[in-house]
Amino acid sequence: MAALARDRHAFRARGAQVVVVGPEGPDEMRRFWTDRQMPFVGLADPTHVAAERYAQEVSLLKLGRMPALFVIDRSGQVRYAHYASSMSDIPENDEVLAVLDDVAQAPGGAEDPDDLRERSTGDDAGGPPA
Amino acid sequence: MPVVVGQRAPDFSLTDTSGDTWRLSEHLSEGPTVLVFNRGFT
């Protein structure tokens, strides 16, 4: 988490939103976020709703949920998936940032929804905008 | 089943640290999402 926070500007520069899901309840999550001034969206998942949808592993041996990280593009497609093999097995930021660069270069990857709307309006008009 | 590259990201809705409901599908258009599942903070 500290590493992600350190590179928050690099993530923002790529237009990415970092969303962190934790197993604590809303009050605990809020306290942690406030105390640490976390620059990301923090989501409380005490009943493991999202964790189960993303098949986050639980290690009884290691007494907890194993970290996992995904990159999802604007269309909702998963572009990167990493399931940790240990509690410290977290991808380097450079690896994740490289994925974000690839996503931005893919057709439609860097599109801004406002641009799409504008283009759609232009097409409807039957020609280029004046 | 593990989530794999190329598939549609499963949608979900949770409470954020402001106490508001946050649904993945409502935020996708804001930019690529780096979704991190943590082991826990406490």
Backbone of each chain as nested JSON, in Angstrom:
{
  "chains": [
    {"id": "A", "residues": [
      {"number": 1, "name": "MET", "atoms": {"N": [0.825, -1.202, 0.0], "CA": [0.0, 0.0, 0.0], "C": [0.859, 1.251, 0.0]}},
      {"number": 2, "name": "ALA", "atoms": {"N": [1.93, 1.231, 0.792], "CA": [2.812, 2.398, 0.85], "C": [3.459, 2.639, -0.507]}},
      {"number": 3, "name": "ALA", "atoms": {"N": [3.827, 1.566, -1.187], "CA": [4.451, 1.703, -2.507], "C": [3.462, 2.298, -3.51]}},
      {"number": 4, "name": "LEU", "atoms": {"N": [2.225, 1.839, -3.448], "CA": [1.199, 2.39, -4.336], "C": [1.003, 3.88, -4.061]}},
      {"number": 5, "name": "ALA", "atoms": {"N": [0.971, 4.23, -2.787], "CA": [0.763, 5.63, -2.415], "C": [1.941, 6.499, -2.882]}},
      {"number": 6, "name": "ARG", "atoms": {"N": [3.126, 5.941, -2.812], "CA": [4.315, 6.697, -3.21], "C": [4.248, 7.088, -4.693]}},
      {"number": 7, "name": "ASP", "atoms": {"N": [3.698, 6.205, -5.513], "CA": [3.632, 6.457, -6.96], "C": [2.254, 6.949, -7.393]}},
      {"number": 8, "name": "ARG", "atoms": {"N": [1.507, 7.52, -6.469], "CA": [0.13, 7.915, -6.802], "C": [0.074, 8.885, -7.977]}},
      {"number": 9, "name": "HIS", "atoms": {"N": [1.095, 9.741, -8.106], "CA": [1.086, 10.714, -9.203], "C": [1.265, 10.008, -10.553]}},
      {"number": 10, "name": "ALA", "atoms": {"N": [2.05, 8.966, -10.566], "CA": [2.25, 8.206, -11.806], "C": [0.948, 7.526, -12.224]}},
      {"number": 11, "name": "PHE", "atoms": {"N": [0.198, 7.043, -11.249], "CA": [-1.095, 6.424, -11.579], "C": [-2.076, 7.487, -12.07]}},
      {"number": 12, "name": "ARG", "atoms": {"N": [-2.072, 8.623, -11.387], "CA": [-2.991, 9.705, -11.802], "C": [-2.642, 10.203, -13.196]}},
      {"number": 13, "name": "ALA", "atoms": {"N": [-1.336, 10.303, -13.482], "CA": [-0.902, 10.794, -14.79], "C": [-1.426, 9.91, -15.917]}},
      {"number": 14, "name": "ARG", "atoms": {"N": [-1.71, 8.66, -15.611], "CA": [-2.243, 7.731, -16.615], "C": [-3.764, 7.665, -16.559]}},
      {"number": 15, "name": "GLY", "atoms": {"N": [-4.344, 8.532, -15.77], "CA": [-5.806, 8.587, -15.689], "C": [-6.41, 7.427, -14.934]}},
      {"number": 16, "name": "ALA", "atoms": {"N": [-5.57, 6.709, -14.185], "CA": [-6.058, 5.501, -13.517], "C": [-6.625, 5.826, -12.14]}},
      {"number": 17, "name": "GLN", "atoms": {"N": [-7.615, 5.063, -11.754], "CA": [-8.121, 5.14, -10.392], "C": [-7.668, 3.878, -9.666]}},
      {"number": 18, "name": "VAL", "atoms": {"N": [-7.089, 4.073, -8.502], "CA": [-6.658, 2.937, -7.69], "C": [-7.726, 2.7, -6.629]}},
      {"number": 19, "name": "VAL", "atoms": {"N": [-8.205, 1.48, -6.579], "CA": [-9.289, 1.116, -5.668], "C": [-8.82, -0.056, -4.81]}},
      {"number": 20, "name": "VAL", "atoms": {"N": [-8.86, 0.128, -3.505], "CA": [-8.348, -0.889, -2.596], "C": [-9.499, -1.497, -1.791]}},
      {"number": 21, "name": "VAL", "atoms": {"N": [-9.6, -2.802, -1.844], "CA": [-10.643, -3.525, -1.115], "C": [-10.005, -4.214, 0.089]}},
      {"number": 22, "name": "GLY", "atoms": {"N": [-10.57, -3.999, 1.261], "CA": [-10.052, -4.625, 2.47], "C": [-11.137, -5.406, 3.189]}},
      {"number": 23, "name": "PRO", "atoms": {"N": [-10.751, -6.355, 4.011], "CA": [-11.732, -7.209, 4.68], "C": [-12.366, -6.592, 5.927]}},
      {"number": 24, "name": "GLU", "atoms": {"N": [-11.911, -5.407, 6.299], "CA": [-12.449, -4.785, 7.507], "C": [-13.852, -4.213, 7.267]}},
      {"number": 25, "name": "GLY", "atoms": {"N": [-14.492, -3.851, 8.331], "CA": [-15.777, -3.188, 8.244], "C": [-15.587, -1.717, 7.881]}},
      {"number": 26, "name": "PRO", "atoms": {"N": [-16.684, -1.029, 7.539], "CA": [-16.594, 0.375, 7.111], "C": [-15.928, 1.289, 8.138]}},
      {"number": 27, "name": "ASP", "atoms": {"N": [-16.211, 1.095, 9.424], "CA": [-15.617, 1.974, 10.445], "C": [-14.11, 1.799, 10.541]}},
      {"number": 28, "name": "GLU", "atoms": {"N": [-13.658, 0.549, 10.521], "CA": [-12.214, 0.297, 10.577], "C": [-11.515, 0.836, 9.344]}},
      {"number": 29, "name": "MET", "atoms": {"N": [-12.138, 0.617, 8.195], "CA": [-11.539, 1.12, 6.947], "C": [-11.442, 2.636, 6.991]}},
      {"number": 30, "name": "ARG", "atoms": {"N": [-12.498, 3.287, 7.437], "CA": [-12.517, 4.751, 7.484], "C": [-11.42, 5.254, 8.419]}},
      {"number": 31, "name": "ARG", "atoms": {"N": [-11.265, 4.622, 9.576], "CA": [-10.219, 5.028, 10.529], "C": [-8.834, 4.896, 9.905]}},
      {"number": 32, "name": "PHE", "atoms": {"N": [-8.614, 3.763, 9.254], "CA": [-7.305, 3.54, 8.636], "C": [-7.049, 4.578, 7.552]}},
      {"number": 33, "name": "TRP", "atoms": {"N": [-8.056, 4.82, 6.734], "CA": [-7.894, 5.767, 5.615], "C": [-7.619, 7.183, 6.126]}},
      {"number": 34, "name": "THR", "atoms": {"N": [-8.311, 7.54, 7.186], "CA": [-8.129, 8.876, 7.757], "C": [-6.76, 9.003, 8.411]}},
      {"number": 35, "name": "ASP", "atoms": {"N": [-6.384, 8.001, 9.185], "CA": [-5.093, 8.05, 9.886], "C": [-3.927, 8.118, 8.907]}},
      {"number": 36, "name": "ARG", "atoms": {"N": [-4.012, 7.326, 7.848], "CA": [-2.888, 7.249, 6.895], "C": [-3.037, 8.209, 5.719]}},
      {"number": 37, "name": "GLN", "atoms": {"N": [-4.165, 8.899, 5.669], "CA": [-4.441, 9.811, 4.548], "C": [-4.216, 9.114, 3.203]}},
      {"number": 38, "name": "MET", "atoms": {"N": [-4.833, 7.969, 3.057], "CA": [-4.655, 7.175, 1.844], "C": [-5.255, 7.915, 0.651]}},
      {"number": 39, "name": "PRO", "atoms": {"N": [-4.495, 8.008, -0.45], "CA": [-4.954, 8.796, -1.602], "C": [-5.807, 8.0, -2.59]}},
      {"number": 40, "name": "PHE", "atoms": {"N": [-6.35, 6.863, -2.153], "CA": [-7.108, 5.998, -3.058], "C": [-8.528, 5.793, -2.536]}},
      {"number": 41, "name": "VAL", "atoms": {"N": [-9.335, 5.223, -3.413], "CA": [-10.663, 4.79, -2.984], "C": [-10.471, 3.556, -2.102]}},
      {"number": 42, "name": "GLY", "atoms": {"N": [-11.069, 3.564, -0.933], "CA": [-10.998, 2.407, -0.041], "C": [-12.376, 1.803, 0.139]}},
      {"number": 43, "name": "LEU", "atoms": {"N": [-12.487, 0.505, -0.037], "CA": [-13.784, -0.161, 0.045], "C": [-13.765, -1.251, 1.108]}},
      {"number": 44, "name": "ALA", "atoms": {"N": [-14.793, -1.24, 1.933], "CA": [-14.904, -2.234, 2.996], "C": [-15.664, -3.455, 2.475]}},
      {"number": 45, "name": "ASP", "atoms": {"N": [-15.067, -4.608, 2.679], "CA": [-15.681, -5.851, 2.196], "C": [-15.705, -6.907, 3.305]}},
      {"number": 46, "name": "PRO", "atoms": {"N": [-16.381, -6.589, 4.411], "CA": [-16.354, -7.514, 5.555], "C": [-17.064, -8.838, 5.294]}},
      {"number": 47, "name": "THR", "atoms": {"N": [-17.971, -8.87, 4.325], "CA": [-18.679, -10.129, 4.039], "C": [-18.112, -10.823, 2.795]}},
      {"number": 48, "name": "HIS", "atoms": {"N": [-16.988, -10.312, 2.314], "CA": [-16.232, -10.957, 1.221], "C": [-16.997, -11.044, -0.098]}},
      {"number": 49, "name": "VAL", "atoms": {"N": [-17.888, -10.107, -0.333], "CA": [-18.676, -10.128, -1.576], "C": [-17.758, -9.997, -2.793]}},
      {"number": 50, "name": "ALA", "atoms": {"N": [-16.946, -8.931, -2.797], "CA": [-16.052, -8.713, -3.942], "C": [-14.92, -9.738, -3.933]}},
      {"number": 51, "name": "ALA", "atoms": {"N": [-14.424, -10.053, -2.751], "CA": [-13.312, -11.011, -2.649], "C": [-13.701, -12.356, -3.27]}},
      {"number": 52, "name": "GLU", "atoms": {"N": [-14.943, -12.765, -3.067], "CA": [-15.372, -14.049, -3.629], "C": [-15.582, -13.95, -5.134]}},
      {"number": 53, "name": "ARG", "atoms": {"N": [-16.09, -12.812, -5.605], "CA": [-16.278, -12.655, -7.054], "C": [-14.937, -12.663, -7.785]}},
      {"number": 54, "name": "TYR", "atoms": {"N": [-13.91, -12.205, -7.114], "CA": [-12.581, -12.174, -7.731], "C": [-11.717, -13.338, -7.241]}},
      {"number": 55, "name": "ALA", "atoms": {"N": [-12.329, -14.266, -6.547], "CA": [-11.644, -15.488, -6.121], "C": [-10.362, -15.2, -5.353]}},
      {"number": 56, "name": "GLN", "atoms": {"N": [-10.422, -14.187, -4.491], "CA": [-9.259, -13.907, -3.65], "C": [-9.043, -15.099, -2.711]}},
      {"number": 57, "name": "GLU", "atoms": {"N": [-7.848, -15.62, -2.728], "CA": [-7.561, -16.818, -1.95], "C": [-7.433, -16.506, -0.465]}},
      {"number": 58, "name": "VAL", "atoms": {"N": [-7.789, -17.491, 0.319], "CA": [-7.597, -17.397, 1.761], "C": [-6.573, -18.452, 2.164]}},
      {"number": 59, "name": "SER", "atoms": {"N": [-5.537, -18.011, 2.824], "CA": [-4.51, -18.936, 3.281], "C": [-4.676, -19.173, 4.773]}},
      {"number": 60, "name": "LEU", "atoms": {"N": [-5.135, -20.369, 5.127], "CA": [-5.283, -20.691, 6.547], "C": [-3.914, -20.745, 7.211]}},
      {"number": 61, "name": "LEU", "atoms": {"N": [-2.944, -21.211, 6.431], "CA": [-1.585, -21.323, 6.96], "C": [-1.025, -19.945, 7.295]}},
      {"number": 62, "name": "LYS", "atoms": {"N": [-1.341, -18.987, 6.432], "CA": [-0.81, -17.643, 6.633], "C": [-1.819, -16.722, 7.304]}},
      {"number": 63, "name": "LEU", "atoms": {"N": [-2.927, -17.317, 7.728], "CA": [-3.913, -16.591, 8.531], "C": [-4.44, -15.334, 7.875]}},
      {"number": 64, "name": "GLY", "atoms": {"N": [-4.813, -15.438, 6.644], "CA": [-5.405, -14.259, 6.04], "C": [-5.679, -14.408, 4.561]}},
      {"number": 65, "name": "ARG", "atoms": {"N": [-6.193, -13.34, 4.001], "CA": [-6.514, -13.314, 2.581], "C": [-5.268, -12.939, 1.809]}},
      {"number": 66, "name": "MET", "atoms": {"N": [-5.037, -13.638, 0.733], "CA": [-3.847, -13.381, -0.079], "C": [-4.096, -12.165, -0.968]}},
      {"number": 67, "name": "PRO", "atoms": {"N": [-3.1, -11.305, -1.113], "CA": [-3.28, -10.129, -1.972], "C": [-3.557, -10.532, -3.425]}},
      {"number": 68, "name": "ALA", "atoms": {"N": [-4.261, -9.666, -4.117], "CA": [-4.5, -9.853, -5.549], "C": [-4.64, -8.468, -6.168]}},
      {"number": 69, "name": "LEU", "atoms": {"N": [-4.279, -8.37, -7.437], "CA": [-4.331, -7.059, -8.102], "C": [-4.791, -7.259, -9.543]}},
      {"number": 70, "name": "PHE", "atoms": {"N": [-5.681, -6.392, -9.986], "CA": [-6.229, -6.461, -11.339], "C": [-6.192, -5.077, -11.977]}},
      {"number": 71, "name": "VAL", "atoms": {"N": [-5.995, -5.05, -13.293], "CA": [-6.18, -3.818, -14.05], "C": [-7.368, -4.047, -14.977]}},
      {"number": 72, "name": "ILE", "atoms": {"N": [-8.314, -3.126, -14.914], "CA": [-9.55, -3.218, -15.699], "C": [-9.642, -1.983, -16.576]}},
      {"number": 73, "name": "ASP", "atoms": {"N": [-9.885, -2.182, -17.86], "CA": [-9.961, -1.014, -18.738], "C": [-11.355, -0.392, -18.715]}},
      {"number": 74, "name": "ARG", "atoms": {"N": [-11.507, 0.694, -19.465], "CA": [-12.773, 1.439, -19.427], "C": [-13.964, 0.638, -19.911]}},
      {"number": 75, "name": "SER", "atoms": {"N": [-13.687, -0.368, -20.745], "CA": [-14.805, -1.172, -21.259], "C": [-15.218, -2.246, -20.262]}},
      {"number": 76, "name": "GLY", "atoms": {"N": [-14.437, -2.406, -19.185], "CA": [-14.761, -3.417, -18.188], "C": [-14.025, -4.728, -18.396]}},
      {"number": 77, "name": "GLN", "atoms": {"N": [-13.069, -4.717, -19.314], "CA": [-12.307, -5.934, -19.577], "C": [-11.082, -6.008, -18.67]}},
      {"number": 78, "name": "VAL", "atoms": {"N": [-10.833, -7.189, -18.133], "CA": [-9.644, -7.398, -17.294], "C": [-8.417, -7.444, -18.19]}},
      {"number": 79, "name": "ARG", "atoms": {"N": [-7.452, -6.583, -17.9], "CA": [-6.239, -6.505, -18.728], "C": [-5.02, -7.067, -18.014]}},
      {"number": 80, "name": "TYR", "atoms": {"N": [-5.145, -7.285, -16.741], "CA": [-4.019, -7.811, -15.953], "C": [-4.603, -8.444, -14.7]}},
      {"number": 81, "name": "ALA", "atoms": {"N": [-4.065, -9.59, -14.33], "CA": [-4.532, -10.264, -13.113], "C": [-3.345, -10.892, -12.415]}},
      {"number": 82, "name": "HIS", "atoms": {"N": [-3.241, -10.631, -11.147], "CA": [-2.139, -11.194, -10.37], "C": [-2.683, -11.702, -9.044]}},
      {"number": 83, "name": "TYR", "atoms": {"N": [-2.516, -13.016, -8.811], "CA": [-2.861, -13.608, -7.521], "C": [-1.558, -13.897, -6.789]}},
      {"number": 84, "name": "ALA", "atoms": {"N": [-1.433, -13.356, -5.606], "CA": [-0.18, -13.495, -4.866], "C": [0.035, -14.929, -4.4]}},
      {"number": 85, "name": "SER", "atoms": {"N": [1.309, -15.316, -4.4], "CA": [1.665, -16.634, -3.883], "C": [2.107, -16.552, -2.423]}},
      {"number": 86, "name": "SER", "atoms": {"N": [2.286, -15.316, -1.946], "CA": [2.608, -15.103, -0.534], "C": [2.079, -13.729, -0.151]}},
      {"number": 87, "name": "MET", "atoms": {"N": [2.104, -13.416, 1.116], "CA": [1.581, -12.134, 1.572], "C": [2.387, -10.954, 1.013]}},
      {"number": 88, "name": "SER", "atoms": {"N": [3.634, -11.19, 0.675], "CA": [4.476, -10.092, 0.168], "C": [4.599, -10.112, -1.351]}},
      {"number": 89, "name": "ASP", "atoms": {"N": [3.898, -11.025, -1.996], "CA": [3.978, -11.137, -3.459], "C": [3.027, -10.126, -4.102]}},
      {"number": 90, "name": "ILE", "atoms": {"N": [3.517, -8.91, -4.229], "CA": [2.718, -7.82, -4.794], "C": [3.478, -7.265, -5.988]}},
      {"number": 91, "name": "PRO", "atoms": {"N": [2.819, -7.068, -7.126], "CA": [3.54, -6.599, -8.317], "C": [4.218, -5.25, -8.084]}},
      {"number": 92, "name": "GLU", "atoms": {"N": [5.363, -5.089, -8.733], "CA": [6.04, -3.788, -8.678], "C": [5.17, -2.753, -9.39]}},
      {"number": 93, "name": "ASN", "atoms": {"N": [5.227, -1.521, -8.921], "CA": [4.437, -0.465, -9.555], "C": [4.791, -0.314, -11.032]}},
      {"number": 94, "name": "ASP", "atoms": {"N": [6.078, -0.465, -11.359], "CA": [6.495, -0.311, -12.758], "C": [5.766, -1.301, -13.668]}},
      {"number": 95, "name": "GLU", "atoms": {"N": [5.547, -2.5, -13.152], "CA": [4.849, -3.515, -13.943], "C": [3.397, -3.096, -14.186]}},
      {"number": 96, "name": "VAL", "atoms": {"N": [2.771, -2.577, -13.151], "CA": [1.37, -2.156, -13.278], "C": [1.272, -0.912, -14.17]}},
      {"number": 97, "name": "LEU", "atoms": {"N": [2.212, -0.005, -14.009], "CA": [2.202, 1.22, -14.827], "C": [2.414, 0.872, -16.301]}},
      {"number": 98, "name": "ALA", "atoms": {"N": [3.236, -0.133, -16.579], "CA": [3.453, -0.564, -17.968], "C": [2.158, -1.118, -18.559]}},
      {"number": 99, "name": "VAL", "atoms": {"N": [1.391, -1.837, -17.747], "CA": [0.092, -2.339, -18.215], "C": [-0.828, -1.161, -18.538]}},
      {"number": 100, "name": "LEU", "atoms": {"N": [-0.818, -0.16, -17.68], "CA": [-1.665, 1.02, -17.921], "C": [-1.242, 1.73, -19.2]}},
      {"number": 101, "name": "ASP", "atoms": {"N": [0.047, 1.764, -19.475], "CA": [0.517, 2.367, -20.727], "C": [0.004, 1.569, -21.928]}},
      {"number": 102, "name": "ASP", "atoms": {"N": [0.034, 0.248, -21.818], "CA": [-0.477, -0.599, -22.9], "C": [-1.975, -0.375, -23.098]}},
      {"number": 103, "name": "VAL", "atoms": {"N": [-2.684, -0.263, -22.001], "CA": [-4.135, -0.04, -22.079], "C": [-4.423, 1.281, -22.789]}},
      {"number": 104, "name": "ALA", "atoms": {"N": [-3.61, 2.294, -22.479], "CA": [-3.826, 3.611, -23.085], "C": [-3.557, 3.586, -24.581]}},
      {"number": 105, "name": "GLN", "atoms": {"N": [-2.634, 2.713, -25.008], "CA": [-2.281, 2.662, -26.431], "C": [-3.207, 1.781, -27.247]}},
      {"number": 106, "name": "ALA", "atoms": {"N": [-3.97, 0.931, -26.564], "CA": [-4.902, 0.053, -27.274], "C": [-6.011, 0.895, -27.882]}},
      {"number": 107, "name": "PRO", "atoms": {"N": [-6.617, 0.423, -28.991], "CA": [-7.72, 1.179, -29.592], "C": [-8.803, 1.48, -28.57]}},
      {"number": 108, "name": "GLY", "atoms": {"N": [-9.065, 2.755, -28.409], "CA": [-10.109, 3.146, -27.467], "C": [-9.64, 3.237, -26.041]}},
      {"number": 109, "name": "GLY", "atoms": {"N": [-8.396, 2.819, -25.786], "CA": [-7.934, 2.752, -24.41], "C": [-7.827, 4.088, -23.717]}},
      {"number": 110, "name": "ALA", "atoms": {"N": [-7.396, 5.102, -24.463], "CA": [-7.196, 6.411, -23.85], "C": [-8.36, 7.346, -24.11]}},
      {"number": 111, "name": "GLU", "atoms": {"N": [-9.418, 6.782, -24.688], "CA": [-10.555, 7.632, -25.036], "C": [-11.188, 8.239, -23.797]}},
      {"number": 112, "name": "ASP", "atoms": {"N": [-11.546, 9.445, -23.935], "CA": [-12.329, 10.084, -22.887], "C": [-13.794, 9.965, -23.295]}},
      {"number": 113, "name": "PRO", "atoms": {"N": [-14.664, 9.571, -22.368], "CA": [-16.08, 9.431, -22.726], "C": [-16.655, 10.686, -23.364]}},
      {"number": 114, "name": "ASP", "atoms": {"N": [-16.177, 11.868, -22.96], "CA": [-16.682, 13.104, -23.561], "C": [-16.303, 13.17, -25.037]}},
      {"number": 115, "name": "ASP", "atoms": {"N": [-15.079, 12.704, -25.363], "CA": [-14.657, 12.694, -26.761], "C": [-15.569, 11.794, -27.581]}},
      {"number": 116, "name": "LEU", "atoms": {"N": [-15.914, 10.632, -27.001], "CA": [-16.771, 9.695, -27.714], "C": [-18.126, 10.316, -27.99]}},
      {"number": 117, "name": "ARG", "atoms": {"N": [-18.642, 11.008, -27.0], "CA": [-19.95, 11.657, -27.191], "C": [-19.868, 12.714, -28.28]}},
      {"number": 118, "name": "GLU", "atoms": {"N": [-18.761, 13.476, -28.252], "CA": [-18.62, 14.534, -29.261], "C": [-18.536, 13.938, -30.655]}},
      {"number": 119, "name": "ARG", "atoms": {"N": [-17.761, 12.821, -30.763], "CA": [-17.619, 12.206, -32.07], "C": [-18.953, 11.66, -32.543]}},
      {"number": 120, "name": "SER", "atoms": {"N": [-19.692, 11.061, -31.62], "CA": [-20.983, 10.516, -31.964], "C": [-21.898, 11.622, -32.478]}},
      {"number": 121, "name": "THR", "atoms": {"N": [-21.846, 12.773, -31.844], "CA": [-22.674, 13.9, -32.278], "C": [-22.286, 14.323, -33.687]}},
      {"number": 122, "name": "GLY", "atoms": {"N": [-20.946, 14.328, -33.948], "CA": [-20.468, 14.704, -35.275], "C": [-20.949, 13.747, -36.344]}},
      {"number": 123, "name": "ASP", "atoms": {"N": [-20.917, 12.437, -36.018], "CA": [-21.369, 11.44, -36.987], "C": [-22.855, 11.611, -37.285]}},
      {"number": 124, "name": "ASP", "atoms": {"N": [-23.594, 11.89, -36.235], "CA": [-25.043, 12.056, -36.403], "C": [-25.338, 13.231, -37.345]}},
      {"number": 125, "name": "ALA", "atoms": {"N": [-24.453, 14.222, -37.297], "CA": [-24.682, 15.405, -38.109], "C": [-24.31, 15.143, -39.576]}},
      {"number": 126, "name": "GLY", "atoms": {"N": [-23.688, 13.986, -39.838], "CA": [-23.377, 13.635, -41.214], "C": [-22.094, 14.233, -41.732]}},
      {"number": 127, "name": "GLY", "atoms": {"N": [-21.298, 14.81, -40.886], "CA": [-20.044, 15.386, -41.365], "C": [-19.213, 15.87, -40.225]}},
      {"number": 128, "name": "PRO", "atoms": {"N": [-18.033, 16.385, -40.538], "CA": [-17.159, 16.854, -39.472], "C": [-17.752, 18.068, -38.781]}},
      {"number": 129, "name": "PRO", "atoms": {"N": [-17.416, 18.223, -37.497], "CA": [-17.923, 19.387, -36.789], "C": [-17.436, 20.671, -37.446]}},
      {"number": 130, "name": "ALA", "atoms": {"N": [-18.248, 21.691, -37.375], "CA": [-17.887, 22.959, -38.02], "C": [-16.722, 23.6, -37.278]}}
    ]},
    {"id": "B", "residues": [
      {"number": 1, "name": "MET", "atoms": {"N": [-13.656, -19.671, -9.347], "CA": [-12.845, -19.572, -10.571], "C": [-12.042, -18.273, -10.554]}},
      {"number": 2, "name": "PRO", "atoms": {"N": [-10.745, -18.361, -10.788], "CA": [-9.942, -17.133, -10.818], "C": [-10.388, -16.229, -11.968]}},
      {"number": 3, "name": "VAL", "atoms": {"N": [-10.224, -14.96, -11.763], "CA": [-10.495, -13.979, -12.815], "C": [-9.273, -13.949, -13.735]}},
      {"number": 4, "name": "VAL", "atoms": {"N": [-9.519, -14.005, -15.044], "CA": [-8.399, -14.075, -15.988], "C": [-8.442, -12.898, -16.965]}},
      {"number": 5, "name": "VAL", "atoms": {"N": [-7.282, -12.632, -17.554], "CA": [-7.16, -11.555, -18.53], "C": [-8.084, -11.834, -19.712]}},
      {"number": 6, "name": "GLY", "atoms": {"N": [-8.783, -10.805, -20.134], "CA": [-9.664, -10.915, -21.289], "C": [-11.132, -11.049, -20.925]}},
      {"number": 7, "name": "GLN", "atoms": {"N": [-11.413, -11.464, -19.712], "CA": [-12.814, -11.631, -19.333], "C": [-13.396, -10.308, -18.842]}},
      {"number": 8, "name": "ARG", "atoms": {"N": [-14.686, -10.257, -18.772], "CA": [-15.379, -9.097, -18.215], "C": [-15.148, -9.086, -16.698]}},
      {"number": 9, "name": "ALA", "atoms": {"N": [-14.805, -7.925, -16.162], "CA": [-14.559, -7.817, -14.729], "C": [-15.868, -7.994, -13.967]}},
      {"number": 10, "name": "PRO", "atoms": {"N": [-15.901, -8.867, -12.983], "CA": [-17.128, -9.014, -12.177], "C": [-17.482, -7.699, -11.49]}},
      {"number": 11, "name": "ASP", "atoms": {"N": [-18.734, -7.355, -11.557], "CA": [-19.169, -6.109, -10.923], "C": [-19.44, -6.359, -9.438]}},
      {"number": 12, "name": "PHE", "atoms": {"N": [-19.348, -5.325, -8.659], "CA": [-19.667, -5.428, -7.229], "C": [-19.972, -4.042, -6.701]}},
      {"number": 13, "name": "SER", "atoms": {"N": [-20.58, -4.018, -5.552], "CA": [-20.936, -2.768, -4.902], "C": [-20.565, -2.871, -3.423]}},
      {"number": 14, "name": "LEU", "atoms": {"N": [-19.79, -1.901, -2.945], "CA": [-19.344, -1.899, -1.546], "C": [-19.433, -0.489, -0.98]}},
      {"number": 15, "name": "THR", "atoms": {"N": [-19.243, -0.383, 0.325], "CA": [-19.247, 0.925, 0.981], "C": [-17.83, 1.48, 1.013]}},
      {"number": 16, "name": "ASP", "atoms": {"N": [-17.681, 2.746, 0.577], "CA": [-16.348, 3.346, 0.594], "C": [-16.084, 4.023, 1.942]}},
      {"number": 17, "name": "THR", "atoms": {"N": [-14.905, 4.617, 2.063], "CA": [-14.498, 5.169, 3.36], "C": [-15.226, 6.471, 3.693]}},
      {"number": 18, "name": "SER", "atoms": {"N": [-16.04, 6.968, 2.761], "CA": [-16.896, 8.115, 3.063], "C": [-18.292, 7.675, 3.472]}},
      {"number": 19, "name": "GLY", "atoms": {"N": [-18.513, 6.353, 3.433], "CA": [-19.826, 5.83, 3.787], "C": [-20.773, 5.748, 2.61]}},
      {"number": 20, "name": "ASP", "atoms": {"N": [-20.269, 6.05, 1.416], "CA": [-21.112, 5.997, 0.22], "C": [-20.986, 4.634, -0.469]}},
      {"number": 21, "name": "THR", "atoms": {"N": [-22.029, 4.302, -1.224], "CA": [-21.984, 3.069, -2.002], "C": [-21.138, 3.293, -3.247]}},
      {"number": 22, "name": "TRP", "atoms": {"N": [-20.239, 2.37, -3.524], "CA": [-19.329, 2.472, -4.671], "C": [-19.507, 1.222, -5.512]}},
      {"number": 23, "name": "ARG", "atoms": {"N": [-19.952, 1.415, -6.764], "CA": [-20.159, 0.271, -7.656], "C": [-19.15, 0.349, -8.804]}},
      {"number": 24, "name": "LEU", "atoms": {"N": [-18.457, -0.723, -9.047], "CA": [-17.407, -0.73, -10.075], "C": [-17.933, -0.253, -11.425]}},
      {"number": 25, "name": "SER", "atoms": {"N": [-19.043, -0.796, -11.877], "CA": [-19.538, -0.496, -13.224], "C": [-19.871, 0.987, -13.41]}},
      {"number": 26, "name": "GLU", "atoms": {"N": [-20.116, 1.686, -12.304], "CA": [-20.451, 3.114, -12.403], "C": [-19.205, 3.986, -12.493]}},
      {"number": 27, "name": "HIS", "atoms": {"N": [-18.034, 3.396, -12.309], "CA": [-16.796, 4.181, -12.302], "C": [-15.844, 3.803, -13.423]}},
      {"number": 28, "name": "LEU", "atoms": {"N": [-16.198, 2.81, -14.216], "CA": [-15.28, 2.356, -15.261], "C": [-14.954, 3.454, -16.261]}},
      {"number": 29, "name": "SER", "atoms": {"N": [-15.92, 4.294, -16.567], "CA": [-15.707, 5.321, -17.591], "C": [-14.733, 6.396, -17.136]}},
      {"number": 30, "name": "GLU", "atoms": {"N": [-14.407, 6.409, -15.845], "CA": [-13.51, 7.45, -15.328], "C": [-12.056, 7.181, -15.678]}},
      {"number": 31, "name": "GLY", "atoms": {"N": [-11.764, 5.98, -16.12], "CA": [-10.389, 5.644, -16.46], "C": [-10.103, 4.212, -16.088]}},
      {"number": 32, "name": "PRO", "atoms": {"N": [-8.938, 3.709, -16.504], "CA": [-8.606, 2.343, -16.113], "C": [-8.565, 2.206, -14.595]}},
      {"number": 33, "name": "THR", "atoms": {"N": [-8.979, 1.044, -14.117], "CA": [-9.06, 0.803, -12.677], "C": [-7.984, -0.188, -12.241]}},
      {"number": 34, "name": "VAL", "atoms": {"N": [-7.224, 0.211, -11.239], "CA": [-6.296, -0.723, -10.599], "C": [-7.003, -1.192, -9.334]}},
      {"number": 35, "name": "LEU", "atoms": {"N": [-7.439, -2.44, -9.363], "CA": [-8.225, -2.99, -8.258], "C": [-7.327, -3.865, -7.395]}},
      {"number": 36, "name": "VAL", "atoms": {"N": [-7.166, -3.457, -6.148], "CA": [-6.24, -4.139, -5.24], "C": [-7.027, -4.797, -4.115]}},
      {"number": 37, "name": "PHE", "atoms": {"N": [-6.804, -6.089, -3.93], "CA": [-7.383, -6.796, -2.786], "C": [-6.283, -6.96, -1.753]}},
      {"number": 38, "name": "ASN", "atoms": {"N": [-6.532, -6.374, -0.613], "CA": [-5.522, -6.359, 0.425], "C": [-5.748, -7.491, 1.413]}},
      {"number": 39, "name": "ARG", "atoms": {"N": [-4.704, -7.83, 2.129], "CA": [-4.836, -8.877, 3.145], "C": [-5.572, -8.361, 4.375]}},
      {"number": 40, "name": "GLY", "atoms": {"N": [-5.611, -7.044, 4.522], "CA": [-6.235, -6.449, 5.697], "C": [-5.319, -5.404, 6.28]}},
      {"number": 41, "name": "PHE", "atoms": {"N": [-5.893, -4.454, 6.971], "CA": [-5.119, -3.317, 7.465], "C": [-4.927, -3.344, 8.967]}},
      {"number": 42, "name": "THR", "atoms": {"N": [-5.678, -4.236, 9.635], "CA": [-5.58, -4.225, 11.096], "C": [-5.111, -5.574, 11.612]}}
    ]}
  ]
}
